[in-house]
Amino acid sequence: MPSFPKTYRKVVLTGFGDTLRGHTAIEDTPWQDPGPQEVVIRNVLAGVNGIYDLNMARNAVDYITISPPTDMGIEVVGRIVKVGTEVNGLVPGDAVATWKVGTGYRDYQVAPVSRLYKVPAPTAEILALIPTGASGLVGLEQVGEMTTGEVVAVSAAAGALGHIVAQTAKLAGNHVIALAGSAEKCDRLRALGLDRVIDYRKEDLAAVLTREYPKGIDIAYDSVGGEVFDIFLDHLAVHGRLIISGYTAEVGKPTDVSPRPRPWTQLYFKSASIRGFINPHFKQVEPRAIARLLDLYARKRLQVWADPTPFVGLEAVVDAVEYLLAGKNLGKVIVKLADDPGPAV
Ligand SMILES: NC(=O)c1ccc[n+]([C@@H]2O[C@H](COP(=O)([O-])OP(=O)(O)OC[C@H]3O[C@@H](n4cnc5c(N)ncnc54)[C@H](OP(=O)(O)O)[C@@H]3O)[C@@H](O)[C@H]2O)c1
């Protein structure tokens, strides 16, 4: 019989503030057995959503009520260590991916079977696709109404979400403009065969778009906000769609009140639109997007990037968040919580 710990550790938000550092603690929590339709998972790798984590600390996640102490972390890959009495088709040792706010930054979690994706192994690449990569694809297709033969511009294109957005837009037969903030990131993006890679810290983004894309951008997939958002808005094509998928450059700052013309001036005469996107509103299409991305990855049609900087253990969570918020990452930032115990023998 396997033995389980009486307690395990988790990261909690202890109070609100402008940084995560100083507002989290690692606490013990009692072992909990699974209910009939639940499993216990040994979390192996946790995905870092630095912007979301910071927004939790700032009490700025609009659609949830946060009252510290609050459990943190969202997506993980891991191995099932115990199954409930009515669970069929899953056994200890199975690798799974799952996500829910408050279940990521902890050593174990109890999860209902309805929230599990059975995966080949708990790897960093699978974690990067579920759900971050899938969110990008859902945003492109459902909100951006992506077709083919269009010009698609992607900000933070070397990021966890962005590199999947850029590649899936290219795979669909579009002309892809990728923005990133360093030479190394741009080299990696060029190696993906994207059509135009722009180091927006060195090149003048507005000038490049004016000169090279006089007809404008059909889909601008933006998760950065600020000036990049403004420039995308100024350069939409007829029927152009500007997707707001995030606002990284503005997180933690007072809302930018920008003295610009009202947006109708950029939209009306082009039948263009600005469209907000947040993945909780698209749950019904997520499973299909995940299955397609896993298939593309398995067939080596898609590169999936996990940032190589090692963050190990719950103590490293705040460092990992700060690393992401400093814009240093290439691909998904991940915290390793345990060695993969491997499948049951
Ligand atoms: N809509 C949704 O459902 C959904 C789902 C998941 C994530 N998101 C959002 O998508 C965005 C990307 O998330 P992610 O986890 O994939 O992060 P990420 O893109 O891997 O990392 C953030 C990147 O943003 C760029 N950046 C631009 N301006 C920045 C600034 N002022 N400070 C720091 N970084 C800056 C940096 O790359 P460069 O320097 O190369 O620009 C940085 O690497 C976030 O805003 C997140 O909230 C949205």
The ligand as an ORCA input file, in Angstrom:
! r2SCAN-3c Opt
* xyz 0 1
  N      -6.909     36.192    -22.778
  C      -6.641     35.076    -22.168
  O      -7.504     34.226    -21.974
  C      -5.249     34.845    -21.718
  C      -4.763     33.568    -21.382
  C      -3.439     33.442    -20.985
  C      -2.636     34.577    -20.912
  N      -3.163     35.800    -21.215
  C      -2.396     37.028    -21.172
  O      -1.470     36.946    -22.220
  C      -0.315     37.673    -21.865
  C       0.862     36.804    -22.039
  O       0.896     35.853    -20.985
  P       2.027     34.785    -20.931
  O       1.867     33.998    -19.690
  O       2.099     34.111    -22.246
  O       3.292     35.719    -20.703
  P       4.475     35.891    -21.706
  O       3.952     36.487    -22.964
  O       5.208     34.598    -21.783
  O       5.425     36.913    -20.958
  C       5.198     38.257    -20.976
  C       5.940     38.923    -22.165
  O       5.360     40.197    -22.372
  C       6.307     41.009    -23.029
  N       6.239     42.377    -22.519
  C       5.880     43.436    -23.245
  N       5.890     44.540    -22.498
  C       6.260     44.169    -21.266
  C       6.459     44.869    -20.047
  N       6.272     46.200    -19.938
  N       6.846     44.162    -18.958
  C       7.042     42.844    -19.025
  N       6.856     42.108    -20.160
  C       6.482     42.780    -21.272
  C       7.683     40.391    -22.810
  O       8.142     39.929    -24.067
  P       8.799     40.938    -25.121
  O       9.815     41.757    -24.372
  O       9.399     40.029    -26.124
  O       7.685     41.777    -25.647
  C       7.397     39.205    -21.895
  O       8.244     38.114    -22.159
  C      -0.538     38.187    -20.467
  O      -0.985     39.524    -20.526
  C      -1.607     37.291    -19.917
  O      -2.353     37.903    -18.927
  C      -4.434     35.938    -21.634
*
